[in-house]
């Protein structure tokens, strides 16, 4: 499992005025919640670049006042106009407590439908799972090789040891689309076959 280190500075003033000043100084206000008491801290915006804008899943080790917190990123807030990173919520990883979070999907293999001229269309990039920290995976691998033309895989088709998938089982996650040219060729072939049979 990949880890990401953040060096944070503890926050004592949590008011709106102080928060605005923190952002003006190029810092991001953050909080680790779910421990005995919440830990408020700040860190430079640039320190989060490879964490926030990566499709990968990381365990985030946050150091504040000499204490290291093993966490995962839970919630992000961005400015609606400028896309500036405004706030991050982190959740601690506790060995005997299950956690719910999003893990990235990784599609592997060459689908039968793609070999036949179709196009693989991912419908979901992540799935919500519930698990103990020790059972977390860096990614959810999906073998698409059996997928044929015009068919799709759903959440209910997946299972992972010691992970509970929280998404609706009927949600499609990936499909093989039949291209228009191939549909047209199939229609002509079907029409020719029917004509020959008459």
GIURMO-V43095 format. One record per residue. N is the residue number from 1. RES is the residue in one small letter. SS is DSSP state (A for helix, B for strand, O for the rest). PHI is phi in radians with two decimals (999 if undefined). NEAR is the number of other ideal C-beta (glycine too) atoms within 10 Angstrom. Layout:
BEGIN
{{N,RES,SS,PHI,NEAR} {N,RES,SS,PHI,NEAR}}
END
This chain:
BEGIN
{{1,x,O,999,10} {2,x,O,-1.33,10} {3,x,B,-2.03,9} {4,x,B,-2.32,18} {5,x,B,-1.73,12} {6,x,B,-2.21,23} {7,x,B,-1.74,12} {8,x,B,-1.93,22} {9,x,B,-1.97,12} {10,x,B,-1.08,11} {11,x,O,-1.87,18} {12,x,O,-1.98,6} {13,x,O,-1.59,10} {14,x,O,-1.85,11} {15,x,O,-1.24,8} {16,x,A,-1.08,7} {17,x,A,-1.09,8} {18,x,A,-1.13,13} {19,x,A,-1.12,17} {20,x,A,-1.08,11} {21,x,A,-1.14,12} {22,x,A,-1.03,16} {23,x,A,-1.17,17} {24,x,A,-1.10,8} {25,x,O,-1.51,10} {26,x,O,1.40,10} {27,x,B,-1.91,19} {28,x,B,-1.98,24} {29,x,B,-1.29,20} {30,x,B,-2.39,22} {31,x,B,-2.53,18} {32,x,B,-1.81,23} {33,x,B,-2.03,15} {34,x,O,1.84,17} {35,x,O,-1.60,12} {36,x,O,-0.99,5} {37,x,O,-2.43,7} {38,x,O,-1.18,11} {39,x,B,-1.88,22} {40,x,B,-1.68,17} {41,x,B,-2.66,23} {42,x,B,-2.23,20} {43,x,B,-2.65,19} {44,x,B,-1.06,15} {45,x,A,-0.94,16} {46,x,A,-1.14,9} {47,x,A,-1.20,16} {48,x,A,-1.69,19} {49,x,A,-0.90,11} {50,x,A,-1.38,11} {51,x,A,-1.66,15} {52,x,A,-1.25,14} {53,x,O,-1.74,8} {54,x,O,-1.93,12} {55,x,O,-1.34,10} {56,x,O,-1.37,12} {57,x,O,-1.73,20} {58,x,O,-2.20,17} {59,x,B,-1.55,16} {60,x,B,-1.83,21} {61,x,B,-1.67,15} {62,x,B,-1.79,22} {63,x,B,-1.78,14} {64,x,B,-2.38,20} {65,x,O,0.92,9} {66,x,O,1.41,5} {67,x,B,-1.91,9} {68,x,B,-1.79,11} {69,x,B,-1.94,19} {70,x,B,-1.53,16} {71,x,B,-2.40,25} {72,x,B,-2.28,17} {73,x,B,-1.29,21} {74,x,B,-1.92,18} {75,x,B,-2.61,11} {76,x,B,-2.16,13} {77,x,B,-2.17,13} {78,x,B,-2.11,12} {79,x,O,-1.20,10} {80,x,O,-1.12,8} {81,x,O,-1.80,6} {82,x,O,-1.58,8} {83,x,O,1.14,8} {84,x,O,-1.13,12} {85,x,B,-1.25,18} {86,x,B,-1.75,16} {87,x,B,-2.86,14} {88,x,B,-2.31,23} {89,x,B,-1.79,16} {90,x,B,-2.01,23} {91,x,B,-2.13,21} {92,x,B,-1.26,18} {93,x,O,-1.66,20} {94,x,O,-2.03,13} {95,x,O,-0.88,8} {96,x,O,-1.75,7} {97,x,O,-2.20,11} {98,x,O,-1.20,12} {99,x,B,-2.22,18} {100,x,B,-1.89,12} {101,x,B,-2.73,17} {102,x,B,-1.65,17} {103,x,B,-2.05,19} {104,x,B,-1.26,16} {105,x,B,-1.59,19} {106,x,B,-2.20,14} {107,x,B,-1.61,17} {108,x,B,-2.12,9} {109,x,O,1.58,14} {110,x,O,-1.87,11} {111,x,O,-1.13,23} {112,x,A,-0.99,16} {113,x,A,-1.16,23} {114,x,A,-1.24,18} {115,x,A,-1.04,12} {116,x,O,-1.52,13} {117,x,O,1.86,14} {118,x,O,-1.45,21} {119,x,B,-2.15,14} {120,x,B,-1.32,16} {121,x,B,-2.14,11} {122,x,B,-1.17,14} {123,x,O,-1.78,13} {124,x,O,-2.25,16} {125,x,O,-1.82,11} {126,x,B,-2.47,16} {127,x,B,-2.27,20} {128,x,B,-1.55,13} {129,x,B,-2.22,22} {130,x,B,-2.21,13} {131,x,B,-2.88,19} {132,x,O,-1.29,15} {133,x,A,-0.90,17} {134,x,A,-1.20,10} {135,x,A,-1.72,14} {136,x,O,-1.18,18} {137,x,O,-1.95,16} {138,x,O,-1.21,14} {139,x,O,-2.81,13} {140,x,B,-1.81,21} {141,x,B,-1.44,13} {142,x,B,-2.21,19} {143,x,B,-1.47,12} {144,x,O,-1.67,20} {145,x,O,-0.99,13} {146,x,O,-1.35,12} {147,x,O,-1.24,24} {148,x,O,-1.75,13} {149,x,O,-0.96,21} {150,x,O,1.34,14} {151,x,O,-1.80,16} {152,x,B,-2.39,15} {153,x,B,-1.87,20} {154,x,B,-1.99,17} {155,x,A,-0.94,17} {156,x,A,-1.12,13} {157,x,A,-1.43,14} {158,x,O,-1.81,18} {159,x,O,-2.68,8} {160,x,B,-2.36,15} {161,x,O,-1.04,7} {162,x,O,1.18,11} {163,x,B,-2.03,18} {164,x,B,-1.82,13} {165,x,B,-1.45,19} {166,x,O,-1.62,13} {167,x,O,-1.24,17} {168,x,O,-1.03,9} {169,x,O,-1.12,10} {170,x,O,-1.57,8} {171,x,O,-1.28,13} {172,x,B,-1.26,15} {173,x,B,-1.90,23} {174,x,B,-2.81,20} {175,x,B,-2.50,22} {176,x,B,-1.96,23} {177,x,B,-1.49,16} {178,x,O,-1.51,19} {179,x,O,-1.07,12} {180,x,A,-0.98,8} {181,x,A,-1.10,9} {182,x,A,-1.24,16} {183,x,A,-1.04,13} {184,x,A,-1.09,11} {185,x,A,-1.13,13} {186,x,A,-1.15,13} {187,x,A,-1.11,10} {188,x,A,-1.12,10} {189,x,A,-1.12,10} {190,x,A,-1.13,10} {191,x,A,-1.13,10} {192,x,A,-1.12,10} {193,x,A,-1.10,9} {194,x,A,-1.13,9} {195,x,A,-1.10,8} {196,x,A,-1.21,7} {197,x,A,-1.35,6} {198,x,O,-1.34,4}}
END
